[in-house]
Amino acid sequence: MSLSRRAVLAFGIAGLAGAATASSALFPAPRWRGSYPFALGVASGDPLPDGVVLWTRLAPDPLAADGLGGMPHHPVTVEYEVAHDANFQRIATRGSAVATRELGHSVHPEVHGLEPDRWYFYRFRAGSAISPTGRTRTAPAAGTATARMRLAVASCQSWASGYYTAYEHLAREDVDLVLHLGDYIYERAWNHRREGTAPQAFQRGEAVDLRGYRLRYAQAKAEQPLQAAHAAFPWLVTMDDHEVDNNWAGDNPGLGFDISWLPPLFQRRRADAFQAMYEHQPLRLAQMPSGPDLRLHRRYRFGDLADVTMLDTRQYRSPIACSQNPVTGCAERFDTDRTILGAAQRDWLIDGFTDSPARWQLLGNQVAMSEVDTDPGPDVRVSTDAWDGYVADRNRVLGAAAERQVGNLVVVTGDKHENCASNLRSDFSHPESPVVGTEFTGTSISTNGNGADMTEHGRRLLAANPDLKFFNAQRGYLRLTLEKSLCRTDFRVVPFVTRPGAPVHTRASYIVEDGIPGTTEA
């Protein structure tokens, strides 16, 4: 039986529920000859009340120099099972998807027909090989009474900067969902080299094409702590800059000289980066890229308790203002036509404030939304790569939250490699403007090495920003608990990442009370 390329791609994206037996003869797996095709693990994500998207990629040789994972060119049928129990005695559903060379032999079957607010177990099979078992959870049905929701938040995991020890601990947390806010890979090693490891040939340069990005995802996903965290919970993912290019903005590559600075070359680079991201993340068909375009802003509802809205602050933004970062006296950052979200995404976000019946509005955001002044003196010195470079958009969003009486706005942010708890005001240029929400910034998993509990930079930030309530620069992740009465955020940190084996502890905890914008220490 022969199928068109379009049909093969469709099978690989959506899956064929209930068709495992019928489809298994279509595209048989090769003889694995002692290799293991599921070396990059399994994952699930984007949970709905009736299902999730599952993910795996066949890659018996993940770091093969051509970026193809050691796979032959022909398609392979991959079967999956979803069960109520870890022993797969009570099967909830099964089906298959087709792994094709065009998508790096990844599959993204979208599973439906499950019960809401339930844990499930899943696994894949390709020929004689069976994947590790993953665990996932469906969302509570929209509008149903939901007493509690638990999340972990991670970002910024430079492989070259240190070990992924934080994920070992995150995988053992009692949470329902993981949010990843970007910098899942880094397009280059930035002069760092992980201690105790030999550098791979592809690390010496910068990823600018599909092969390069595939290799960097494969390098990250081969790490057992990251695989364990993916297998333990469903994830919601978005991107920041390093999935493509440092400090890229819309149609513009990052600051400084870039080998893809010509618009057509950067569009090609962006398309390759987006495809590699899709190939390695549990993303739905709706998030499949079309060339250099990829819709990552999306909203998921969890009963009557929370709306979780994932933002995209890279793809639609205006060019970064002024020539230096951070900068003082940059009038351009106040221009009313500058945007970090793009008009369509911004209006969609603001409309969601009005339409939502949920108790909590949780935004997954990439770069600092609060004002981050690095000058304790009279000047305001800020990074224009963050929302400080797009003041009009920030004022529109936070002003709308105030006007529409969004009493429980919590923003979780990555990028800074620091832990911060900050109040959000409707207009930071007027210190008397009302507090309308809270921003919890999570540190990196590994980027910038071990870090420190307090730094001179942190002391300057605390002195310059009265709305900043907490600072820490160690590595780790956030753990959030949402209940009807409050949101509690625990800053979970590890003391070192330059060698394995670090313990984890809660450095500080902050709460937001229902109906009272702003945060206080727990």
Sequence and secondary structure as in RCSB ss.txt:
>XXXX:A:sequence
MSLSRRAVLAFGIAGLAGAATASSALFPAPRWRGSYPFALGVASGDPLPDGVVLWTRLAPDPLAADGLGGMPHHP
VTVEYEVAHDANFQRIATRGSAVATRELGHSVHPEVHGLEPDRWYFYRFRAGSAISPTGRTRTAPAAGTATARMR
LAVASCQSWASGYYTAYEHLAREDVDLVLHLGDYIYERAWNHRREGTAPQAFQRGEAVDLRGYRLRYAQAKAEQP
LQAAHAAFPWLVTMDDHEVDNNWAGDNPGLGFDISWLPPLFQRRRADAFQAMYEHQPLRLAQMPSGPDLRLHRRY
RFGDLADVTMLDTRQYRSPIACSQNPVTGCAERFDTDRTILGAAQRDWLIDGFTDSPARWQLLGNQVAMSEVDTD
PGPDVRVSTDAWDGYVADRNRVLGAAAERQVGNLVVVTGDKHENCASNLRSDFSHPESPVVGTEFTGTSISTNGN
GADMTEHGRRLLAANPDLKFFNAQRGYLRLTLEKSLCRTDFRVVPFVTRPGAPVHTRASYIVEDGIPGTTEA
>XXXX:A:secstr
    HHHHHHHHHH EET HHHHTTTS     TT  TTTT EEEEEEETTEEEEEEE  SSTT TTSSTT  SS 
EEEEEEEESSTT SSEEEEEEEEE GGGTTEE  EE S  TT EEEEEEEETTEE   EEEE    TTS   EEE
EEEE    GGG   HHHHHHTTS  SEEEE S SS SS TT   TTS   GGGGS   SHHHHHHHHHHHHT HH
HHHHHHHS EEE   STTTSTT BTTB  SS  TT SHHHHHHHHHHHHHHHHHTS   GGG  BTTB    EEE
EETTTEEEEE  SSTT     SSSSSEES GGGG TT  SS HHHHHHHHHHHHH   SEEEEEESS  S     
SSSS EE TTSGGG HHHHHHHHHHHHHTT   EEEEE SSSSEEEEEEES TTSTTS EEEEEEE   SSTTTT
EESS HHHHHHHHH TTEEEEEEEEEEEEEEEESSEEEEEEEEES  SSS    EEEEEEEEETT  S EE 
